[in-house]
Amino acid sequence: MGGMSLGYWDQVQKAGFEVPSDRPLDDLTAELTTMLGSTRPEVRDGTAYPALATWIDNGVYDDLLGGLGDGMVAGLAVGIGEVGTDTVFRRSFSALVLADCLERDNTQHLLPGAKVMEWGDRIVTWFLAEQDTRGFVADKGWAHAVAHGADTLGALGESPHLAGPELAVLLDVLAERLLQQPADAPLAAGEPDRMAHAAMRILRRNALGVDVLEPWVHRVGAAGNPFGGPVDHDPFASSAAPQAFLRALFVHLSLAPDPPAVRPDLLLVVIEALRMTNAPYLRVDTR
C-alpha cells in the first residue's frame, strides 16, 4: 500500500477514526486518498472512506475543505473512459467523498459559490462520461459509480449556491445518465433508487414547477416504454433503467415523510408516465 501500514489504520479505525496526533494531517489525507482507489473493500470502504467522511463531518477539514474537494475532483479523472479496470474505485469513491464535502458546506457555508459551481461542472462532466457502471465487483466490492454520482448530484442539489435553472440541469443530467445506459450493462444494483433519491433532494428545494418537471418526466417515460417498437431486439434491455427510475420516483413521492411542495401534481405526471409505459398490463377488461 505504501506509506503507512494497514495495521496503523486498523488502530485508527478501532479508535473511532479519531485524527492521529503523530502524523501531519496532509500526510494522512494523502494516504487516505490513495486508499480510496484500493481494490480491497476493507481498505477502501472500511477505512479510507469512513475516515475521510468522519473527519469532514467533525469539522477537521473546515479550513481546508476547498483543497480537499479539489483533490477529490482530480480523482474523478483518474482512468476516465476505462471499462472493467480498477481505476473505477478511485473515481467512484472520490465522488462519494466530494458529496460529503458538499454536504458540509451546505450546513456550515464554508465555500464561495464559484468553488461549488466549479465542482458542479466537473461532477456533471464526469457523471455523464463515466463508462464503468458496474455495481458490485466480485472479490473487490462496490464500484457503484452511478449510485455514488447520484449521491453527489443530490448533495449538489441541496447547495444554496444553486437556484432553479441549475437544479433543472441536474435533473436533466440524471435523465441523460439513465437514457445513455448501455443495454448490455443494466443498472442492477439499486442505482435507479439512488437516482430517485437524488432527484427528491433536488425537488425538495421547491424551486421547480410542474411546467419544468412534466417534460422531464415525459422524457424519461418515452425511453422507459418497451412496447410498440421494433421486434428484432429486446426492448426491455434499453427501457429497464428509465422504467425502474419512474417506479422508484413514484415510491419516493408517495411515501417520503418530507415530500416536495409539488408532490400532488408531480405524482399525477409520474402515474401517467407509468400508465403509458405499462399500457398492456393496465388495460381494463371490458368483457
Backbone as CSV, one residue per row, in Angstrom:
resi,resn,N_x,N_y,N_z,CA_x,CA_y,CA_z,C_x,C_y,C_z
1,MET,0.828,-1.196,0.000,0.000,0.000,0.000,0.861,1.244,0.000
2,GLY,2.094,1.149,0.449,2.955,2.311,0.511,2.603,3.160,1.718
3,GLY,3.542,3.996,2.149,3.254,4.884,3.269,3.055,4.081,4.534
4,MET,1.949,4.325,5.203,1.690,3.687,6.487,1.154,2.265,6.297
5,SER,1.315,1.455,7.306,0.867,0.076,7.222,-0.628,-0.012,7.479
6,LEU,-1.194,-1.135,7.029,-2.610,-1.367,7.305,-2.856,-1.470,8.805
7,GLY,-1.853,-1.986,9.535,-2.003,-2.071,10.983,-2.196,-0.708,11.615
8,TYR,-1.532,0.289,11.077,-1.683,1.653,11.587,-3.137,2.098,11.443
9,TRP,-3.699,1.863,10.258,-5.078,2.299,10.013,-6.090,1.443,10.761
10,ASP,-5.728,0.188,11.028,-6.613,-0.634,11.867,-6.763,-0.007,13.255
11,GLN,-5.675,0.529,13.769,-5.737,1.177,15.080,-6.561,2.452,15.025
12,VAL,-6.450,3.198,13.927,-7.265,4.403,13.758,-8.746,4.032,13.716
13,GLN,-9.050,2.960,13.005,-10.437,2.510,12.919,-10.957,2.094,14.292
14,LYS,-10.161,1.354,15.037,-10.576,0.895,16.366,-10.770,2.051,17.337
15,ALA,-10.081,3.162,17.088,-10.203,4.347,17.940,-11.346,5.258,17.515
16,GLY,-12.234,4.734,16.655,-13.385,5.531,16.225,-13.031,6.614,15.231
17,PHE,-11.952,6.398,14.510,-11.475,7.332,13.485,-11.131,8.705,14.070
18,GLU,-10.627,8.712,15.282,-10.064,9.960,15.800,-8.818,10.304,14.977
19,VAL,-8.593,11.582,14.773,-7.454,12.006,13.963,-6.164,11.701,14.724
20,PRO,-5.261,10.906,14.153,-3.997,10.618,14.847,-3.190,11.892,15.061
21,SER,-2.485,11.940,16.175,-1.697,13.123,16.507,-0.232,12.964,16.154
22,ASP,0.148,11.786,15.656,1.566,11.519,15.401,1.975,11.753,13.957
23,ARG,1.032,12.196,13.124,1.338,12.433,11.710,0.677,13.731,11.262
24,PRO,1.276,14.440,10.325,0.638,15.642,9.786,-0.653,15.286,9.056
25,LEU,-1.646,16.150,9.169,-2.930,15.892,8.525,-2.767,15.762,7.013
26,ASP,-1.881,16.539,6.415,-1.667,16.443,4.968,-1.217,15.045,4.567
27,ASP,-0.318,14.468,5.361,0.165,13.120,5.045,-0.939,12.090,5.213
28,LEU,-1.722,12.222,6.273,-2.838,11.303,6.491,-3.833,11.380,5.339
29,THR,-4.133,12.589,4.912,-5.107,12.788,3.841,-4.607,12.208,2.529
30,ALA,-3.340,12.421,2.229,-2.774,11.863,1.003,-2.838,10.344,1.014
31,GLU,-2.555,9.751,2.163,-2.602,8.294,2.287,-4.030,7.784,2.093
32,LEU,-4.971,8.426,2.725,-6.369,8.005,2.608,-6.885,8.184,1.182
33,THR,-6.461,9.245,0.536,-6.892,9.480,-0.844,-6.397,8.367,-1.754
34,THR,-5.175,7.939,-1.560,-4.655,6.805,-2.328,-5.452,5.546,-2.033
35,MET,-5.796,5.359,-0.763,-6.537,4.165,-0.358,-7.945,4.121,-0.949
36,LEU,-8.493,5.266,-1.346,-9.809,5.273,-1.990,-9.817,4.449,-3.273
37,GLY,-8.667,4.303,-3.886,-8.581,3.531,-5.116,-8.186,2.083,-4.907
38,SER,-8.127,1.625,-3.665,-7.734,0.245,-3.384,-8.771,-0.735,-3.917
39,THR,-8.289,-1.910,-4.316,-9.198,-2.975,-4.738,-9.662,-3.817,-3.560
40,ARG,-9.200,-3.481,-2.372,-9.603,-4.220,-1.172,-10.709,-3.443,-0.464
41,PRO,-11.900,-4.007,-0.388,-13.009,-3.255,0.210,-12.776,-2.864,1.657
42,GLU,-12.009,-3.675,2.416,-11.770,-3.316,3.810,-10.869,-2.084,3.915
43,VAL,-10.066,-1.858,2.887,-9.215,-0.665,2.857,-10.005,0.543,2.360
44,ARG,-10.739,0.350,1.283,-11.459,1.439,0.619,-12.737,1.805,1.370
45,ASP,-13.651,0.839,1.494,-14.951,1.086,2.137,-14.841,1.093,3.658
46,GLY,-13.974,0.245,4.174,-13.933,0.060,5.617,-13.042,1.031,6.350
47,THR,-12.090,1.633,5.650,-11.145,2.531,6.323,-11.077,3.911,5.676
48,ALA,-10.682,3.971,4.407,-10.414,5.269,3.775,-11.649,6.153,3.723
49,TYR,-12.739,5.610,3.179,-13.930,6.456,3.062,-14.500,6.860,4.423
50,PRO,-14.734,5.923,5.362,-15.291,6.365,6.645,-14.382,7.305,7.419
51,ALA,-13.062,7.171,7.270,-12.156,8.094,7.950,-12.338,9.508,7.402
52,LEU,-12.306,9.648,6.091,-12.467,10.966,5.484,-13.847,11.544,5.778
53,ALA,-14.877,10.715,5.671,-16.239,11.191,5.925,-16.406,11.651,7.370
54,THR,-15.823,10.893,8.304,-15.915,11.266,9.716,-15.196,12.578,9.987
55,TRP,-14.028,12.735,9.421,-13.265,13.953,9.653,-13.939,15.164,9.023
56,ILE,-14.537,14.962,7.857,-15.289,16.068,7.241,-16.450,16.456,8.137
57,ASP,-17.210,15.460,8.592,-18.389,15.721,9.415,-18.024,16.358,10.747
58,ASN,-16.852,16.040,11.263,-16.414,16.586,12.553,-15.722,17.939,12.425
59,GLY,-15.626,18.445,11.220,-15.063,19.775,11.027,-13.559,19.828,10.930
60,VAL,-12.911,18.668,10.833,-11.452,18.645,10.767,-10.941,19.418,9.548
61,TYR,-11.705,19.359,8.458,-11.265,19.987,7.220,-11.953,21.326,6.952
62,ASP,-12.595,21.886,7.931,-13.375,23.098,7.653,-12.538,24.208,7.027
63,ASP,-11.309,24.357,7.451,-10.447,25.395,6.882,-9.737,24.922,5.623
64,LEU,-9.906,23.666,5.290,-9.199,23.067,4.155,-10.151,22.416,3.161
65,LEU,-11.448,22.725,3.312,-12.452,21.985,2.554,-12.291,22.174,1.048
66,GLY,-11.950,23.382,0.636,-11.774,23.627,-0.788,-10.662,22.781,-1.376
67,GLY,-9.549,22.691,-0.673,-8.437,21.891,-1.160,-8.753,20.409,-1.174
68,LEU,-9.439,19.932,-0.133,-9.817,18.524,-0.099,-10.744,18.197,-1.263
69,GLY,-11.739,19.044,-1.474,-12.659,18.818,-2.584,-11.967,18.866,-3.931
70,ASP,-11.012,19.759,-4.079,-10.252,19.823,-5.328,-9.514,18.512,-5.576
71,GLY,-8.985,17.922,-4.510,-8.319,16.633,-4.650,-9.278,15.544,-5.094
72,MET,-10.493,15.578,-4.563,-11.486,14.591,-4.973,-11.929,14.825,-6.418
73,VAL,-12.061,16.073,-6.805,-12.409,16.386,-8.193,-11.338,15.840,-9.135
74,ALA,-10.060,15.991,-8.752,-8.979,15.434,-9.571,-9.116,13.921,-9.693
75,GLY,-9.592,13.276,-8.627,-9.767,11.830,-8.661,-10.823,11.367,-9.644
76,LEU,-11.755,12.242,-9.997,-12.788,11.871,-10.958,-12.227,11.601,-12.350
77,ALA,-11.050,12.139,-12.628,-10.460,11.997,-13.955,-9.510,10.815,-14.071
78,VAL,-9.230,10.153,-12.956,-8.262,9.049,-12.976,-8.822,7.875,-13.784
79,GLY,-8.245,7.609,-14.935,-8.668,6.471,-15.755,-10.017,6.646,-16.421
80,ILE,-10.517,7.867,-16.514,-11.851,8.077,-17.088,-11.903,7.525,-18.514
81,GLY,-12.967,6.833,-18.829,-13.120,6.198,-20.130,-12.805,4.716,-20.110
82,GLU,-12.103,4.269,-19.072,-11.788,2.846,-18.958,-13.014,2.069,-18.472
83,VAL,-13.118,0.842,-18.910,-14.225,-0.029,-18.508,-13.645,-1.348,-18.025
84,GLY,-14.084,-1.782,-16.849,-13.639,-3.069,-16.338,-12.284,-3.034,-15.672
85,THR,-11.724,-1.845,-15.444,-10.429,-1.746,-14.774,-10.631,-1.273,-13.336
86,ASP,-9.549,-1.307,-12.573,-9.645,-0.950,-11.156,-9.666,0.561,-10.904
87,THR,-9.455,1.366,-11.934,-9.469,2.815,-11.715,-10.848,3.331,-11.324
88,VAL,-11.888,2.552,-11.582,-13.242,2.989,-11.246,-13.386,3.253,-9.751
89,PHE,-12.645,2.523,-8.926,-12.792,2.702,-7.481,-12.352,4.102,-7.052
90,ARG,-11.248,4.580,-7.610,-10.782,5.925,-7.262,-11.800,6.978,-7.700
91,ARG,-12.331,6.836,-8.902,-13.308,7.816,-9.386,-14.579,7.781,-8.546
92,SER,-15.086,6.594,-8.326,-16.365,6.458,-7.642,-16.300,6.937,-6.201
93,PHE,-15.236,6.559,-5.496,-15.158,6.946,-4.090,-14.693,8.388,-3.917
94,SER,-14.024,8.936,-4.912,-13.753,10.378,-4.895,-15.069,11.139,-4.966
95,ALA,-15.977,10.661,-5.797,-17.296,11.307,-5.890,-18.028,11.239,-4.559
96,LEU,-17.917,10.109,-3.880,-18.628,9.950,-2.618,-18.076,10.894,-1.546
97,VAL,-16.758,11.039,-1.501,-16.165,11.983,-0.549,-16.537,13.411,-0.923
98,LEU,-16.590,13.693,-2.219,-16.977,15.028,-2.660,-18.403,15.350,-2.222
99,ALA,-19.269,14.351,-2.203,-20.627,14.568,-1.692,-20.585,14.992,-0.232
100,ASP,-19.704,14.380,0.550,-19.572,14.773,1.957,-19.052,16.206,2.086
101,CYS,-18.125,16.584,1.227,-17.626,17.963,1.239,-18.764,18.945,0.960
102,LEU,-19.583,18.627,-0.026,-20.705,19.498,-0.368,-21.711,19.573,0.775
103,GLU,-22.000,18.431,1.394,-22.961,18.429,2.493,-22.448,19.237,3.678
104,ARG,-21.144,19.188,3.916,-20.576,20.006,4.991,-20.737,21.488,4.674
105,ASP,-20.487,21.851,3.434,-20.660,23.258,3.051,-22.120,23.673,3.107
106,ASN,-23.013,22.767,2.782,-24.439,23.103,2.800,-24.903,23.519,4.191
107,THR,-24.290,22.954,5.211,-24.709,23.281,6.585,-23.841,24.349,7.236
108,GLN,-22.576,24.429,6.821,-21.648,25.343,7.500,-21.262,26.555,6.661
109,HIS,-21.572,26.531,5.375,-21.335,27.683,4.484,-19.865,28.101,4.518
110,LEU,-19.010,27.190,4.067,-17.566,27.385,4.144,-16.934,27.787,2.819
111,LEU,-17.629,27.574,1.716,-17.044,27.742,0.398,-17.698,28.883,-0.375
112,PRO,-16.938,29.550,-1.229,-17.548,30.540,-2.120,-18.379,29.842,-3.193
113,GLY,-19.387,30.546,-3.672,-20.248,29.960,-4.690,-19.490,29.522,-5.926
114,ALA,-18.458,30.273,-6.300,-17.701,29.934,-7.501,-17.048,28.564,-7.381
115,LYS,-16.583,28.214,-6.180,-15.956,26.912,-5.980,-16.983,25.790,-6.124
116,VAL,-18.154,25.967,-5.531,-19.200,24.952,-5.641,-19.624,24.776,-7.096
117,MET,-19.772,25.863,-7.815,-20.169,25.768,-9.219,-19.080,25.097,-10.053
118,GLU,-17.819,25.372,-9.719,-16.707,24.705,-10.413,-16.771,23.204,-10.185
119,TRP,-16.959,22.812,-8.935,-17.095,21.385,-8.647,-18.296,20.804,-9.388
120,GLY,-19.390,21.544,-9.412,-20.585,21.057,-10.084,-20.337,20.750,-11.546
121,ASP,-19.620,21.636,-12.229,-19.301,21.387,-13.632,-18.482,20.119,-13.800
122,ARG,-17.529,19.921,-12.905,-16.666,18.740,-13.014,-17.436,17.459,-12.672
123,ILE,-18.321,17.544,-11.700,-19.132,16.372,-11.327,-20.016,15.947,-12.493
124,VAL,-20.694,16.915,-13.088,-21.596,16.606,-14.200,-20.818,16.014,-15.376
125,THR,-19.673,16.623,-15.687,-18.856,16.120,-16.796,-18.447,14.680,-16.558
126,TRP,-17.984,14.388,-15.334,-17.595,13.003,-15.028,-18.787,12.059,-15.068
127,PHE,-19.888,12.449,-14.459,-21.041,11.556,-14.336,-21.553,11.118,-15.703
128,LEU,-21.558,12.022,-16.660,-22.036,11.679,-17.992,-20.973,10.964,-18.826
129,ALA,-19.706,11.141,-18.462,-18.628,10.494,-19.215,-18.265,9.117,-18.674
130,GLU,-18.666,8.810,-17.442,-18.291,7.542,-16.809,-18.832,6.357,-17.612
131,GLN,-17.934,5.464,-17.987,-18.300,4.299,-18.792,-18.385,3.008,-17.978
132,ASP,-17.779,3.002,-16.805,-17.754,1.783,-15.989,-18.875,1.857,-14.973
133,THR,-19.980,1.203,-15.263,-21.169,1.300,-14.421,-21.433,0.008,-13.649
134,ARG,-20.386,-0.740,-13.379,-20.537,-1.945,-12.563,-21.004,-1.573,-11.159
135,GLY,-21.812,-2.449,-10.572,-22.245,-2.248,-9.202,-21.288,-2.932,-8.245
136,PHE,-21.569,-4.182,-7.916,-20.699,-4.957,-7.027,-19.739,-5.784,-7.866
137,VAL,-18.457,-5.673,-7.584,-17.423,-6.386,-8.333,-16.927,-7.547,-7.484
138,ALA,-16.978,-8.732,-8.029,-16.572,-9.926,-7.285,-15.155,-9.778,-6.741
139,ASP,-14.988,-10.086,-5.480,-13.697,-10.081,-4.769,-13.148,-8.675,-4.521
140,LYS,-13.803,-7.643,-5.034,-13.289,-6.287,-4.870,-14.317,-5.332,-4.258
141,GLY,-15.557,-5.775,-4.162,-16.571,-4.962,-3.501,-17.232,-3.958,-4.427
142,TRP,-17.786,-2.929,-3.811,-18.601,-1.964,-4.544,-17.764,-1.017,-5.390
143,ALA,-18.155,-0.915,-6.674,-17.671,0.163,-7.538,-18.723,1.273,-7.524
144,HIS,-19.929,0.936,-8.042,-21.128,1.756,-7.826,-20.973,3.220,-8.253
145,ALA,-20.325,3.457,-9.370,-20.084,4.836,-9.803,-21.368,5.605,-10.048
146,VAL,-22.374,4.954,-10.634,-23.623,5.666,-10.917,-24.336,6.027,-9.621
147,ALA,-24.364,5.116,-8.666,-25.009,5.404,-7.385,-24.279,6.511,-6.640
148,HIS,-22.957,6.425,-6.596,-22.182,7.457,-5.902,-22.295,8.801,-6.610
149,GLY,-22.333,8.763,-7.934,-22.524,10.003,-8.670,-23.875,10.630,-8.384
150,ALA,-24.893,9.798,-8.267,-26.221,10.310,-7.925,-26.215,10.941,-6.545
151,ASP,-25.532,10.301,-5.586,-25.423,10.879,-4.246,-24.775,12.264,-4.305
152,THR,-23.763,12.399,-5.132,-23.057,13.673,-5.242,-23.940,14.731,-5.889
153,LEU,-24.698,14.341,-6.904,-25.626,15.290,-7.521,-26.705,15.715,-6.526
154,GLY,-27.156,14.780,-5.688,-28.146,15.131,-4.677,-27.599,16.133,-3.682
155,ALA,-26.358,15.927,-3.249,-25.733,16.884,-2.331,-25.545,18.235,-3.001
156,LEU,-25.155,18.221,-4.255,-25.006,19.469,-5.007,-26.344,20.179,-5.129
157,GLY,-27.414,19.408,-5.330,-28.739,19.997,-5.472,-29.233,20.687,-4.219
158,GLU,-28.675,20.345,-3.071,-29.068,20.992,-1.820,-28.237,22.232,-1.516
159,SER,-27.266,22.535,-2.368,-26.416,23.694,-2.127,-27.196,24.996,-2.305
160,PRO,-27.072,25.919,-1.368,-27.748,27.211,-1.518,-27.181,28.042,-2.658
161,HIS,-26.053,27.613,-3.211,-25.452,28.344,-4.321,-26.141,28.040,-5.651
162,LEU,-27.001,27.023,-5.675,-27.714,26.666,-6.903,-29.155,27.130,-6.813
163,ALA,-29.662,27.674,-7.904,-31.052,28.116,-7.982,-31.788,27.278,-9.022
164,GLY,-33.011,27.702,-9.337,-33.871,26.932,-10.216,-33.235,26.462,-11.511
165,PRO,-32.612,27.327,-12.294,-32.029,26.865,-13.565,-30.986,25.782,-13.384
166,GLU,-30.129,25.937,-12.383,-29.100,24.919,-12.149,-29.712,23.608,-11.662
167,LEU,-30.759,23.697,-10.865,-31.414,22.484,-10.376,-32.093,21.735,-11.524
168,ALA,-32.664,22.468,-12.460,-33.265,21.832,-13.631,-32.206,21.090,-14.443
169,VAL,-31.018,21.659,-14.529,-29.922,20.999,-15.244,-29.558,19.689,-14.554
170,LEU,-29.512,19.687,-13.225,-29.166,18.457,-12.509,-30.183,17.353,-12.787
171,LEU,-31.458,17.697,-12.834,-32.468,16.691,-13.162,-32.278,16.175,-14.586
172,ASP,-31.936,17.072,-15.500,-31.683,16.646,-16.874,-30.466,15.725,-16.947
173,VAL,-29.478,15.979,-16.110,-28.286,15.121,-16.080,-28.655,13.720,-15.596
174,LEU,-29.489,13.637,-14.571,-29.957,12.329,-14.117,-30.691,11.596,-15.239
175,ALA,-31.541,12.314,-15.954,-32.274,11.698,-17.055,-31.318,11.224,-18.147
176,GLU,-30.348,12.049,-18.486,-29.398,11.692,-19.539,-28.596,10.456,-19.159
177,ARG,-28.223,10.360,-17.894,-27.471,9.190,-17.441,-28.315,7.926,-17.606
178,LEU,-29.592,8.019,-17.302,-30.491,6.884,-17.475,-30.631,6.512,-18.948
179,LEU,-30.809,7.518,-19.788,-31.093,7.274,-21.189,-29.881,6.759,-21.952
180,GLN,-28.682,7.074,-21.487,-27.492,6.645,-22.210,-26.951,5.311,-21.709
181,GLN,-27.596,4.724,-20.701,-27.092,3.473,-20.143,-27.120,2.370,-21.192
182,PRO,-25.994,1.730,-21.468,-25.972,0.668,-22.478,-26.896,-0.482,-22.103
183,ALA,-27.563,-1.028,-23.102,-28.499,-2.125,-22.861,-27.801,-3.368,-22.328
184,ASP,-26.519,-3.522,-22.662,-25.805,-4.716,-22.210,-25.128,-4.515,-20.854
185,ALA,-25.391,-3.365,-20.213,-24.823,-3.099,-18.883,-25.923,-2.550,-17.985
186,PRO,-26.886,-3.384,-17.618,-28.030,-2.896,-16.843,-27.637,-2.389,-15.463
187,LEU,-28.393,-1.410,-14.994,-28.197,-0.899,-13.638,-28.956,-1.817,-12.695
188,ALA,-28.241,-2.777,-12.140,-28.885,-3.855,-11.391,-28.529,-3.857,-9.917
189,ALA,-27.952,-2.756,-9.417,-27.518,-2.727,-8.018,-28.121,-1.533,-7.288
190,GLY,-29.401,-1.270,-7.553,-30.105,-0.228,-6.830,-29.860,1.189,-7.309
191,GLU,-29.172,1.341,-8.440,-28.849,2.684,-8.910,-30.080,3.538,-9.205
192,PRO,-31.138,3.013,-9.849,-32.312,3.864,-10.089,-32.928,4.402,-8.801
193,ASP,-32.865,3.636,-7.722,-33.386,4.108,-6.442,-32.528,5.240,-5.892
194,ARG,-31.220,5.114,-6.031,-30.330,6.189,-5.576,-30.534,7.441,-6.425
195,MET,-30.787,7.250,-7.701,-31.025,8.394,-8.576,-32.351,9.068,-8.247
196,ALA,-33.362,8.274,-7.898,-34.639,8.851,-7.479,-34.478,9.616,-6.170
197,HIS,-33.672,9.081,-5.270,-33.407,9.786,-4.010,-32.707,11.111,-4.279
198,ALA,-31.769,11.108,-5.207,-31.094,12.354,-5.576,-32.087,13.351,-6.160
199,ALA,-32.980,12.865,-7.014,-33.998,13.743,-7.593,-34.878,14.346,-6.508
200,MET,-35.212,13.553,-5.499,-36.041,14.066,-4.411,-35.319,15.173,-3.645
201,ARG,-34.036,15.032,-3.456,-33.275,16.082,-2.760,-33.333,17.389,-3.540
202,ILE,-33.292,17.268,-4.850,-33.389,18.450,-5.704,-34.810,19.020,-5.671
203,LEU,-35.801,18.140,-5.740,-37.192,18.586,-5.748,-37.575,19.270,-4.438
204,ARG,-36.975,18.848,-3.336,-37.305,19.444,-2.037,-36.839,20.890,-1.912
205,ARG,-36.064,21.358,-2.854,-35.709,22.768,-2.869,-36.921,23.638,-3.210
206,ASN,-37.943,23.002,-3.781,-39.194,23.702,-4.127,-38.940,24.922,-5.013
207,ALA,-38.018,24.714,-5.960,-37.673,25.796,-6.878,-38.142,25.524,-8.304
208,LEU,-38.734,24.348,-8.535,-39.141,23.969,-9.883,-40.620,23.619,-9.899
209,GLY,-41.330,24.137,-10.893,-42.757,23.880,-11.021,-43.034,22.742,-11.983
210,VAL,-44.282,22.357,-12.073,-44.682,21.259,-12.944,-44.413,21.589,-14.404
211,ASP,-44.417,22.862,-14.756,-44.137,23.232,-16.142,-42.738,22.801,-16.563
212,VAL,-41.815,22.718,-15.611,-40.464,22.233,-15.883,-40.380,20.723,-15.694
213,LEU,-41.059,20.216,-14.693,-40.922,18.814,-14.321,-41.688,17.876,-15.246
214,GLU,-42.790,18.318,-15.782,-43.586,17.434,-16.644,-42.812,16.990,-17.881
215,PRO,-42.187,17.878,-18.644,-41.409,17.390,-19.794,-40.217,16.535,-19.389
216,TRP,-39.665,16.797,-18.207,-38.562,15.958,-17.715,-39.040,14.531,-17.487
217,VAL,-40.194,14.365,-16.829,-40.739,13.022,-16.599,-41.099,12.364,-17.924
218,HIS,-41.691,13.113,-18.835,-42.084,12.540,-20.124,-40.874,12.079,-20.927
219,ARG,-39.762,12.794,-20.789,-38.542,12.376,-21.487,-38.080,11.015,-20.977
220,VAL,-38.094,10.837,-19.665,-37.720,9.543,-19.097,-38.743,8.481,-19.498
221,GLY,-40.027,8.848,-19.453,-41.074,7.901,-19.795,-40.980,7.413,-21.229
222,ALA,-40.634,8.293,-22.140,-40.519,7.895,-23.543,-39.454,6.825,-23.724
223,ALA,-38.376,6.911,-22.931,-37.315,5.907,-23.011,-37.656,4.657,-22.219
224,GLY,-38.641,4.756,-21.330,-38.993,3.626,-20.479,-40.125,2.782,-21.011
225,ASN,-40.519,3.002,-22.236,-41.633,2.253,-22.814,-41.099,1.128,-23.696
226,PRO,-41.246,-0.125,-23.274,-40.714,-1.236,-24.061,-41.681,-1.757,-25.125
227,PHE,-42.837,-1.135,-25.225,-43.869,-1.676,-26.110,-43.997,-0.846,-27.382
228,GLY,-44.291,-1.528,-28.486,-44.596,-0.849,-29.725,-43.403,-0.531,-30.602
229,GLY,-42.189,-0.979,-30.210,-41.012,-0.692,-31.011,-40.673,-1.826,-31.961
230,PRO,-39.474,-1.796,-32.537,-39.029,-2.865,-33.440,-39.056,-4.218,-32.748
231,VAL,-39.276,-5.263,-33.519,-39.410,-6.603,-32.937,-38.141,-7.431,-33.082
232,ASP,-37.059,-6.816,-33.585,-35.843,-7.584,-33.821,-34.801,-7.419,-32.721
233,HIS,-35.201,-6.835,-31.573,-34.276,-6.739,-30.456,-35.085,-6.715,-29.154
234,ASP,-34.397,-6.890,-28.048,-35.046,-6.910,-26.739,-35.334,-5.478,-26.287
235,PRO,-36.578,-5.057,-26.271,-36.877,-3.670,-25.905,-36.740,-3.414,-24.404
236,PHE,-36.790,-4.459,-23.609,-36.714,-4.276,-22.164,-35.295,-3.935,-21.701
237,ALA,-34.291,-4.306,-22.492,-32.911,-4.034,-22.096,-32.649,-2.537,-22.011
238,SER,-33.118,-1.797,-22.992,-32.857,-0.357,-23.013,-33.861,0.438,-22.188
239,SER,-35.015,-0.132,-21.924,-36.044,0.598,-21.176,-36.013,0.308,-19.680
240,ALA,-35.210,-0.655,-19.257,-35.238,-1.103,-17.865,-34.833,-0.001,-16.893
241,ALA,-33.757,0.718,-17.192,-33.267,1.735,-16.255,-34.256,2.894,-16.099
242,PRO,-34.741,3.503,-17.197,-35.721,4.578,-17.009,-37.014,4.095,-16.374
243,GLN,-37.441,2.866,-16.690,-38.655,2.336,-16.075,-38.460,2.146,-14.569
244,ALA,-37.315,1.615,-14.182,-37.035,1.430,-12.761,-36.968,2.776,-12.045
245,PHE,-36.442,3.776,-12.707,-36.368,5.111,-12.105,-37.764,5.681,-11.887
246,LEU,-38.639,5.549,-12.875,-40.005,6.060,-12.722,-40.713,5.388,-11.544
247,ARG,-40.533,4.090,-11.424,-41.174,3.367,-10.318,-40.596,3.804,-8.980
248,ALA,-39.279,3.985,-8.929,-38.646,4.434,-7.692,-39.101,5.849,-7.334
249,LEU,-39.213,6.710,-8.323,-39.657,8.077,-8.067,-41.097,8.080,-7.549
250,PHE,-41.915,7.209,-8.094,-43.296,7.089,-7.611,-43.314,6.678,-6.136
251,VAL,-42.494,5.718,-5.780,-42.435,5.264,-4.384,-41.967,6.400,-3.474
252,HIS,-40.922,7.098,-3.884,-40.400,8.193,-3.066,-41.440,9.296,-2.889
253,LEU,-42.082,9.668,-3.979,-43.092,10.730,-3.892,-44.272,10.295,-3.029
254,SER,-44.618,9.017,-3.104,-45.786,8.521,-2.371,-45.519,8.358,-0.884
255,LEU,-44.302,7.942,-0.530,-44.033,7.534,0.845,-43.118,8.460,1.628
256,ALA,-42.439,9.377,0.966,-41.479,10.233,1.680,-42.184,11.050,2.754
257,PRO,-41.633,11.086,3.967,-42.263,11.857,5.045,-42.115,13.365,4.884
258,ASP,-41.187,13.776,4.032,-40.971,15.211,3.806,-40.987,15.505,2.307
259,PRO,-42.147,15.377,1.670,-42.233,15.497,0.220,-42.077,16.939,-0.245
260,PRO,-41.718,17.129,-1.509,-41.676,18.481,-2.055,-43.084,19.046,-2.201
261,ALA,-43.172,20.352,-2.259,-44.482,21.005,-2.349,-45.239,20.589,-3.605
262,VAL,-44.511,20.212,-4.635,-45.135,19.894,-5.915,-45.638,18.451,-5.964
263,ARG,-45.537,17.713,-4.868,-45.855,16.286,-4.901,-47.209,15.964,-5.518
264,PRO,-48.327,16.579,-5.139,-49.620,16.149,-5.703,-49.653,16.203,-7.226
265,ASP,-49.197,17.297,-7.795,-49.226,17.427,-9.255,-48.191,16.533,-9.918
266,LEU,-47.014,16.429,-9.318,-45.968,15.614,-9.922,-46.317,14.132,-9.871
267,LEU,-46.971,13.711,-8.806,-47.410,12.314,-8.732,-48.328,11.967,-9.896
268,LEU,-49.224,12.858,-10.234,-50.127,12.608,-11.365,-49.350,12.467,-12.661
269,VAL,-48.313,13.267,-12.818,-47.486,13.191,-14.024,-46.751,11.852,-14.072
270,VAL,-46.182,11.438,-12.948,-45.445,10.177,-12.903,-46.390,8.995,-13.111
271,ILE,-47.553,9.062,-12.519,-48.543,7.987,-12.697,-48.924,7.857,-14.159
272,GLU,-49.129,8.972,-14.826,-49.486,8.929,-16.242,-48.350,8.321,-17.063
273,ALA,-47.102,8.673,-16.724,-45.967,8.093,-17.441,-45.897,6.591,-17.218
274,LEU,-46.136,6.153,-15.992,-46.137,4.719,-15.711,-47.297,4.019,-16.407
275,ARG,-48.436,4.677,-16.457,-49.587,4.080,-17.138,-49.294,3.883,-18.622
276,MET,-48.674,4.876,-19.237,-48.373,4.790,-20.667,-47.288,3.767,-20.955
277,THR,-46.317,3.633,-20.076,-45.216,2.704,-20.317,-45.536,1.279,-19.880
278,ASN,-46.680,1.089,-19.258,-47.124,-0.250,-18.856,-48.525,-0.537,-19.365
279,ALA,-48.875,0.070,-20.493,-50.242,0.015,-21.004,-50.792,-1.404,-21.165
280,PRO,-50.034,-2.382,-21.680,-50.613,-3.712,-21.843,-51.064,-4.363,-20.532
281,TYR,-50.446,-3.947,-19.425,-50.790,-4.543,-18.139,-51.929,-3.818,-17.463
282,LEU,-52.265,-2.653,-17.940,-53.232,-1.804,-17.236,-54.515,-1.591,-18.018
283,ARG,-54.693,-2.362,-19.093,-55.934,-2.262,-19.845,-57.096,-2.767,-19.014
284,VAL,-58.211,-2.096,-19.145,-59.419,-2.519,-18.446,-60.107,-3.584,-19.304
285,ASP,-60.358,-4.734,-18.705,-61.020,-5.820,-19.411,-62.517,-5.520,-19.435
286,THR,-63.061,-5.271,-20.631,-64.476,-4.900,-20.762,-65.349,-6.085,-21.142
287,ARG,-64.743,-7.258,-21.137,-65.572,-8.439,-21.491,-66.559,-8.763,-20.390
